[in-house]
Amino acid sequence: MKATGIVRRIDDLGRVVVPKEIRRTLRIREGDPLEIFTDREGEIILKKYSPIGELGQFAKQYADSLNQTTGYIVAITDKDQFIAVAGSIKKDLLGKGISRELEELINERETAIASNEEKNFLKITNDDDTEFTYQVICPIISEGDAIGSVIILTRDEKVKFGDTEIKLASTAAAFLGRQMEQ
């Protein structure tokens, strides 16, 4: 565990303030749910809760199926990181944080399709140095909340994404969103 040197007192209602610097670094916003864990040494661990993270294995299987069927790279994110990736860049993306631009697109609940030559082509990670030619990004909506995204990518210069890829991403996003509601 990393020491921050910050000390906070518990108030009379049992509350403690998480410092602004830590909230900013970990992208914790007002109203975000946190999981609370304890260990044998008496430490309390706060972890940002990811509802779609509960579907991790299921999301992985869905991404694998889409990848095998289409040959495209398929990634599934929550609002902070990549939770499932299928395709040639799996090790490069899995567990990596998403970019601010992708987070904004998810929050705006917009579906996006773009080639790397277009102005609206998004970096999907903060240190995105991968070369994709096309991308489709569709938000996952569960109980009215945007909780993540389904991303379909290709590096193949001969492939042009269109309605079919948008429908694939939308179907996957809708299905995962409904799974969260059960």
N, C-alpha and C positions, 0 to 999 in steps of 0.2 A: 504494500500500500504506500502511496505517495503522501508525505506530510506537506501540509500547506502553510503551517505556522499561524493559521487563523483559529481563534478560540471564540466560541459563542456560548452564552448561558441559556438555559431552559427557563421560559417564563412560567408564571403560576398556572397557566393552562396546559403546560407540557409542550409548548411549541419551541422550535428553534429555527432561526433564520439561516437559510443557505446563502452564503455571500454571493453578491452580484457577479463577481469575477468567475466564480465556479459555475453559476447558472449560465453565464454567457458562453463559457468554454464548452460546457456540456449540452448547450442548446436546450436548457430547461426553461420553459416559459410558464407564466402564470396559468394555473389550471392543469398543467401536465401531471399525469399520475406518476407516482413513485412507488416502487416495491421496497419493502423494508425486510431486511434479513438480519439475523444475529448469528454469531459463531460461538464456539466453545470458550473463547478467550474474553467474551463479554463485549465484543465489538458490534456496533450497529452499522449496517451497510445499506445505503440508499442506492437504488438503481432505477434509472428511467425505465418506466414500464412501456413495453411495446406490445399492444394487443395482437398485432399480426405475427409477432415473434412466437406466439403459441402455436401458430400454424407452420412453424419452421420446416418440419419434415414433410408435411403435406405440400407446402409451397415448393419445396425442392423437387418433389415428385412431379408436380404440375409443370414446373420449368423444364425438367428433364424430358417429359412427354412432348412438350411444344418444340423443344430443341431437336429431338429425334424425328419428329414429323416434318418440320420445316427446314431444318439445317441452320436456322438462325440462332444467334446468341440470345438467350432469354434471361432477364434478371428481374427479381422481385425485391422491392424495398419496403421498409417502414418509413417513417418520416425522418429517420436519422442515418440509416445504414442499409447496405445490401444484405438481405437475409437468405436469399437463394439465388444461385447463378448456375446456368447450364450452358456449356459451350467452351470454346477454346480459351476464354479469359477468366475462367472460374476462379483460379487462384489469385488473379489480379484484383478482382472486385469483392469477393465474399468477405463480409465483415467490415468493408471500407465505408467511410462516411460519405453521404451524398452531398452534392454541391448545393449552395444557397439557391441557385437558379432552379434546380430540380425541386427543392423543397417549396419554393414559391409556386411552381407549376402545380404541384400536388395540392397546396392550400387553395389555389384558384380553381381547382377541380376541372382543369382543362386537359383535353387530349391533344397531343402534339405529334406531328409528323414532319420530318425535315431531312434534307440531304445535307452533307457536310459543306456544300457550296452555298447554302442559304443562311441568311442572317439569323433566323430563329433556331438554328441548330444549337442544342444545349450541351454544355459540359455536364457530365453526370456525376463526376467526382471533383473535388477541389484540385487535385493534381492530375487531371485527365490528360494523359499523353497518348492515349490509344487512338488509332485511326479507324474510325467507322465511316462508312459512306452514307448509311441511312439509319434513322432511328424513329421508333414509334413509342410514345410514352402515354400511358393511360392511368389515371388515378384510381385507387381502390377506395370505394366509399362503403362504409358500414354504419348502419343506423344514423345516417345523415352526416357522419364525420369522415373527412378525408384521412385515411390511415396509412397510405403507402402508394406504391405504383407498380405497374407491370411495364417492363421495357423490353422491346424487341430491337435488336441491332444486327447489322451486317457490315462486313468489310468488302464484300463482293462488289466490284465496280460495275458489273453487268446487271445487278439487281436494282430495280426501282420499286420502292414500297408504295402501296396504294390502299384501296378500300379493304382488301383481304387482310392485310397486316393490321389495319386499324380494328377490324372486326375480331381478329384473333386476340389482340391485346385487350379490347373491351370485354370480350367474353371471359377471358381469364380474370380480369379485374372484378367483373360482376360476380363471378363464381366465388372468388376468394372473399369478397365482401359479404356475400350471403353466408359463407361458412362461419364467419366471425359472429354473425347474428344468432347462430344456434347455440 
